[in-house]
């Protein structure tokens, strides 16, 4: 992994794709597990699903939160006292419309800070294609430091395609959306892992807390990154 090239792409275009980090067998195993979890939590929903609070439901994502090179990039942008924000799995089912185009503003006022306040990753647990709901982005849009006002069909948006086991990294200010799944039988599953700086109040994201019993099972570094999220509620 060429971290300097990745930093250059993140700084310039606002995003970067790193291919083939996760073994395909691991991606397949995680996708199967998360499809089952989604069916338990969303038995009647047939479109786009985002399962938040994933740390409490499954430990398979824990090692990938701590993946060394990705973690070093997060430290680079957010500082050594950064925190983990949230883990959620995202399923785009066949015949699903594209989502709204947005930046992850987290209640910040415009113009957004010039420094990164949210380091986003999307692990591809299935192949991401132009037709099955891959993430859409507007390159360089993080430089505008404002919320978008475009539709999901705008020609500025490009699909992020990649093999399962790859990961998309992006700046929180980048305009993006979930793409439309126009297929009849292809399911797209992604694992969204996000990191924030110490100064950002975790509550602004509306992310679920980490349960105390989950926290107690975590390895030391994961505990350090999540100690601000533990609550009984």
C-alpha positions as CSV (number, residue, x, y, z in Angstrom):
1,X,0.0,0.0,0.0
2,X,1.5,3.3,-1.1
3,X,0.3,5.6,1.7
4,X,1.8,8.7,0.2
5,X,-0.1,8.2,-3.0
6,X,-3.3,7.6,-1.0
7,X,-2.8,10.8,1.0
8,X,-2.2,12.7,-2.3
9,X,-5.5,11.4,-3.8
10,X,-7.4,12.1,-0.6
11,X,-6.1,15.6,-0.4
12,X,-6.6,16.3,-4.1
13,X,-9.7,14.5,-5.2
14,X,-11.2,13.8,-1.7
15,X,-11.3,10.0,-2.1
16,X,-9.2,7.0,-2.9
17,X,-9.7,3.3,-3.7
18,X,-7.3,0.8,-2.2
19,X,-7.7,-2.6,-3.8
20,X,-7.5,-6.1,-2.5
21,X,-6.7,-5.4,1.2
22,X,-9.2,-7.9,2.6
23,X,-9.0,-11.5,1.5
24,X,-11.9,-12.5,-0.8
25,X,-12.9,-15.4,1.5
26,X,-13.1,-13.0,4.5
27,X,-15.2,-10.5,2.5
28,X,-17.5,-13.3,1.4
29,X,-17.8,-14.6,5.0
30,X,-18.6,-11.1,6.3
31,X,-21.1,-10.4,3.6
32,X,-23.0,-13.7,4.4
33,X,-23.0,-12.8,8.1
34,X,-24.3,-9.3,7.5
35,X,-27.0,-10.4,5.1
36,X,-28.3,-12.6,7.9
37,X,-28.1,-9.8,10.5
38,X,-30.0,-7.4,8.2
39,X,-32.8,-9.9,7.7
40,X,-33.1,-10.1,11.4
41,X,-33.2,-6.4,12.0
42,X,-35.1,-5.3,8.8
43,X,-37.5,-8.3,8.0
44,X,-39.9,-6.2,6.0
45,X,-37.6,-3.6,4.3
46,X,-36.8,-4.2,0.7
47,X,-34.6,-1.4,-0.6
48,X,-31.6,0.3,1.1
49,X,-30.6,-0.8,4.6
50,X,-28.1,0.7,7.0
51,X,-27.5,-1.4,10.2
52,X,-25.9,0.9,12.8
53,X,-24.4,-0.2,16.1
54,X,-22.7,-3.1,14.4
55,X,-20.0,-3.4,17.0
56,X,-22.7,-4.7,19.4
57,X,-23.9,-7.4,17.0
58,X,-20.8,-8.9,15.5
59,X,-17.0,-8.9,16.1
60,X,-15.9,-9.7,12.5
61,X,-15.5,-6.0,11.8
62,X,-13.2,-5.4,14.8
63,X,-9.9,-6.3,13.2
64,X,-10.7,-4.1,10.2
65,X,-11.3,-1.1,12.4
66,X,-7.7,-1.6,13.6
67,X,-6.2,-2.4,10.2
68,X,-2.7,-1.0,10.5
69,X,-2.3,1.1,7.3
70,X,-5.8,2.5,7.4
71,X,-5.5,3.3,11.1
72,X,-2.2,5.2,10.3
73,X,-4.0,7.2,7.7
74,X,-6.8,8.1,10.1
75,X,-4.2,9.2,12.7
76,X,-2.5,11.3,10.1
77,X,-5.7,13.3,9.3
78,X,-7.4,13.3,12.7
79,X,-4.5,13.3,15.2
80,X,-3.1,10.7,17.6
81,X,-6.0,11.2,20.0
82,X,-8.7,10.5,17.4
83,X,-11.7,8.3,18.2
84,X,-13.8,5.7,16.4
85,X,-17.2,7.0,15.3
86,X,-19.3,4.1,14.0
87,X,-19.5,0.8,12.3
88,X,-22.5,0.0,10.1
89,X,-23.2,-2.4,7.3
90,X,-25.0,-1.1,4.2
91,X,-27.1,-3.3,1.9
92,X,-28.4,-2.0,-1.4
93,X,-30.9,-4.5,-2.7
94,X,-31.9,-5.0,-6.4
95,X,-34.4,-2.5,-7.8
96,X,-33.4,0.3,-5.4
97,X,-33.2,4.0,-6.3
98,X,-30.1,6.1,-5.6
99,X,-29.9,7.8,-2.3
100,X,-29.7,11.6,-1.7
101,X,-26.4,13.3,-2.4
102,X,-24.9,14.7,0.8
103,X,-21.8,15.6,2.7
104,X,-21.2,14.1,6.2
105,X,-21.5,17.6,7.8
106,X,-22.3,16.3,11.3
107,X,-24.1,19.6,12.1
108,X,-21.0,21.7,11.2
109,X,-21.7,25.2,9.8
110,X,-20.7,26.3,6.3
111,X,-18.0,26.9,5.3
112,X,-16.9,23.6,6.7
113,X,-13.5,23.4,8.4
114,X,-10.6,23.0,6.0
115,X,-9.2,20.1,8.0
116,X,-10.7,16.7,7.9
117,X,-13.3,16.0,10.6
118,X,-14.5,12.6,9.4
119,X,-12.3,9.9,7.9
120,X,-14.7,7.6,6.1
121,X,-14.1,4.0,4.8
122,X,-16.3,1.7,2.9
123,X,-15.1,-1.9,2.8
124,X,-16.5,-3.7,-0.3
125,X,-17.8,-7.1,1.0
126,X,-19.4,-7.7,-2.4
127,X,-18.2,-6.4,-5.8
128,X,-19.2,-2.8,-6.3
129,X,-20.4,-2.2,-9.9
130,X,-22.0,0.6,-11.8
131,X,-25.3,-1.2,-11.8
132,X,-25.6,-2.8,-8.3
133,X,-25.6,0.3,-6.1
134,X,-21.9,1.3,-5.8
135,X,-21.1,4.5,-3.9
136,X,-21.4,7.7,-6.0
137,X,-19.0,10.6,-5.4
138,X,-18.3,14.0,-6.8
139,X,-14.5,14.3,-7.1
140,X,-12.9,17.4,-5.6
141,X,-16.2,18.5,-4.0
142,X,-14.7,18.4,-0.5
143,X,-12.9,21.6,-1.5
144,X,-16.2,23.5,-1.7
145,X,-16.7,23.2,2.1
146,X,-20.5,23.2,1.7
147,X,-23.5,20.9,1.4
148,X,-24.6,19.8,-2.1
149,X,-27.7,20.8,-3.9
150,X,-27.6,18.3,-6.8
151,X,-29.7,15.3,-7.6
152,X,-28.4,11.6,-7.7
153,X,-28.7,11.8,-11.5
154,X,-26.3,14.7,-11.8
155,X,-23.5,14.0,-14.3
156,X,-20.9,15.2,-11.8
157,X,-21.4,12.0,-9.8
158,X,-19.2,9.0,-10.7
159,X,-19.6,5.4,-9.5
160,X,-16.9,3.8,-7.3
161,X,-16.4,0.3,-8.7
162,X,-14.1,-2.3,-7.2
163,X,-13.6,-5.9,-6.3
164,X,-14.8,-7.3,-3.0
165,X,-12.0,-7.0,-0.5
166,X,-11.2,-3.4,-1.6
167,X,-11.8,-0.3,0.4
168,X,-13.0,3.2,-0.5
169,X,-11.6,6.0,1.6
170,X,-13.0,9.5,1.6
171,X,-13.1,13.0,3.2
172,X,-16.2,13.7,5.2
173,X,-16.9,16.8,3.1
174,X,-17.0,14.9,-0.2
175,X,-20.4,14.9,-1.8
176,X,-21.6,11.3,-2.2
177,X,-24.6,9.0,-2.3
178,X,-25.5,5.4,-2.5
179,X,-26.0,4.5,-6.2
180,X,-29.1,2.9,-7.7
181,X,-29.2,-0.9,-8.0
182,X,-30.8,-1.4,-11.4
183,X,-30.2,-5.2,-11.4
184,X,-32.7,-7.9,-10.7
185,X,-30.6,-10.2,-8.7
186,X,-27.3,-8.5,-7.5
187,X,-27.0,-7.5,-3.9
188,X,-24.4,-4.9,-2.8
189,X,-23.1,-5.1,0.8
190,X,-20.6,-2.6,2.3
191,X,-19.0,-2.1,5.7
192,X,-18.8,1.6,6.7
193,X,-16.2,2.3,9.3
194,X,-15.7,6.0,10.4
195,X,-13.2,7.9,12.5
196,X,-13.5,11.4,14.1
197,X,-11.1,13.8,15.9
198,X,-11.2,14.2,19.7
199,X,-12.8,17.7,19.5
200,X,-16.0,16.5,17.6
201,X,-18.9,15.6,19.9
202,X,-19.8,12.0,19.1
203,X,-23.5,12.8,19.8
204,X,-23.8,14.9,16.6
205,X,-23.6,11.8,14.5
206,X,-26.6,10.1,16.2
207,X,-24.6,6.9,16.3
208,X,-25.7,4.2,18.8
209,X,-23.6,3.6,21.9
210,X,-21.4,0.7,22.6
211,X,-22.9,-1.7,25.2
212,X,-20.7,-2.2,28.3
213,X,-20.6,-5.9,27.8
214,X,-19.4,-5.4,24.2
215,X,-16.7,-2.9,25.5
216,X,-15.4,-5.4,28.0
217,X,-14.7,-7.9,25.3
218,X,-12.7,-5.5,23.1
219,X,-8.9,-5.6,22.7
220,X,-7.0,-2.7,24.4
221,X,-6.7,-0.4,21.3
222,X,-10.3,-0.8,20.3
223,X,-11.3,0.1,23.9
224,X,-9.2,3.3,23.7
225,X,-10.9,4.3,20.4
226,X,-14.4,3.6,21.8
227,X,-14.2,4.6,25.4
228,X,-16.2,7.8,24.7
229,X,-19.2,5.7,23.3
230,X,-19.9,3.4,26.2
231,X,-23.3,3.8,27.9
232,X,-26.0,1.6,29.5
233,X,-28.8,3.0,27.3
